[in-house]
Amino acid sequence: MTRRTVILTTNPGIEDIVAEEARARLGAEVVEIRAGHGRVIVDIDESSLYLVEYMRSIHRAKLLLARDKICGSKECLSKVYEVVASSGVEKYVTPYTSFAIRAERVGMHEYSSLDIARVAGDAVIDAVRRLYGLRPPVDLDYPAVAVSVDVINDEIYVSIELGGELSWHRRGYRIYDHPAALKPTLAYAMVAMSGIVDGETLMDPMCGGGTVAIEAAQLLEHSRIICMDRSRRHIAGARLNARAAMVENRIRFIVGDATRLSSYVDQVDVVVSNPPYGIRMGSPHEVRRVYREFLREAASVVRKSIVLITTEHRVVKRTLEEHGWRIVHERRVAHGNLYPYIIVAKPR
């Protein structure tokens, strides 16, 4: 069986979740985890490539053609040309398929991503011309094949985008776009980190547009899932999103106040939530009051675990510990321009 190497990209901070899902869903062998860089490199059977698009924790998947060392001086742009031209890219780009270069550069270099794209584009054109005698068409907006050329510090990666131009974290069910929506990849990771077993009850008491609840409903076949928010508009939007995801009948929707959680549920196994950040509410004092009241209630009704993503991690940790819970895991993740923490807590 032919093995292929694939680069999986995700939110920096959840690379281990990606690796675990790749093992479980694809039968992948993990080659390298680039912790903090949002990249996981795996080897999988070629026959399993089609399964990559069903992964819930990734943004993109790239079929790796070549990888090499590269220096940061401007003279090393010749290395970009060499690696791209010898990568076998002409197997995927022909005179009858349009292409575009998508370049990314991370680190200190004397050249820019535009320089990389220009040189790499010349290399692709020359490689195709050598094989076919004809030049491939360039389409920067809607290419049939997107060739990714990433220079990450002292390494260069040449790959083919498997999912086209659209990031897979942009789920098709997002009809209602909550103003502080959680990325579905992070929502999936948080559900996975909760330790929930299919058949147990999961609740998001501040569900916004319903991302956590929907990701949970798509992952867990037999669990009872509750989506609650104090805003009727957000609950209506969450219901629309769940309907688009075809899981509306799997989720119970409640208009309710998380600071009075015990008024709505007697007990749930797991709470997974993206509560409002102080930076977004505009009043750190108010958000901390809400956190303290919500966590007091959660500590009394949650049986197994509480998983939150927040910039107010110190308040969360202190409050949960005051109510007899222990923090079993915490990690910093990237979420847009913010770097919140995911906190996982369990009762003592």
Steps between C-alpha positions, in 0.01 A plus 500: 500500500637842402558736793464875458620779727243766590536827689199575720457859621296617796477754782836525676456324832290199399752310287480194729122485447560499123757222534260287705213553256729417204598172668139410577332617179773442239713228656784749461855474621598830657835613360535836674300732724601865464368614836407867504517523121163340421652226284494122522673282240361149450547200273181330380400240243418661167162326509413698815569846357131559436431467874707808582213733413290343776743603775350745750818644652682636194492810285681367194671188367794510261653213307874538562714484186836620631668624816851640539719738697529862390689806620366848559718699261363633172736274307305200633205583276689280252438216747125570478520458123705181530273330754176590317635405156614157620194427718294319234246780490454439124301186590227727637532812284468457122455738204127435538465574872533849642713547810595757760775517760395553861813600693546542873812611684567474873825617655783738411584511130631758254222409257123531523215261430445687173860423402443133583181491293668664200796261494285195572261597220790513253614157620155345446471651153845375400434149640173469305655643184787250515256207518225615264661768288220738598452762771229444766246780550519709818177589681564682827131519593349161413779253423428135428813411700640701791871438556603585855858614562569562869830623637489439876820628662774290337279250314306509174191289432345453155153347494165481322194635680257208531195704596533786253496859620240482778611414852315197636437674832239711318216256550209523259251516786601854605181676387484717811840652576532582868718811556742308726469159338736221599689326221347155449846342513545633854148392593576147379826498696325612819235229469776244450691634803190475720530122514131457425380151415228463238171479685590754769347849518689806372389859556622834374337759733624799293461344158479809276461372144506138615844395371593281798161330507502435126853359501405278793183380323703408192755311710273327754213287373318423824575791732245749628620848401374829644562844347409793727546876468335801661449661156190391308666623181804279552284197581297557184828525307637187664186314401544615139860381499403165650229460239754567224731241658206256515532449876219727625301207638804384699530823700280654770494881478436714809479875548654534844754667727821303564540667841182314606594171336343279768160654420505331157678166551542267796817331379712471185813296442707760316496875442696629200474872431648815351384764752537869413850642533552813706663668201180449301252594774682825565488458881746259664325544836165398354636197316677379816178532698319295235776239504489465879123462511492263202781280634339480843189361332694275262696347787171386655338343190790361291596142577813431292686796348488871415687623192522874430694717257572841647745784547387513865673173584626616839149586617369169365769295672469681833119482505484132410758412763300695760201277418692175538607438143852432373659621178624193313612671181556843350646619173535821303356504150474748215151626420516780246707777654438374854690238698254359752548192718301180492440387858392146587375439855368200688344460846735398781 
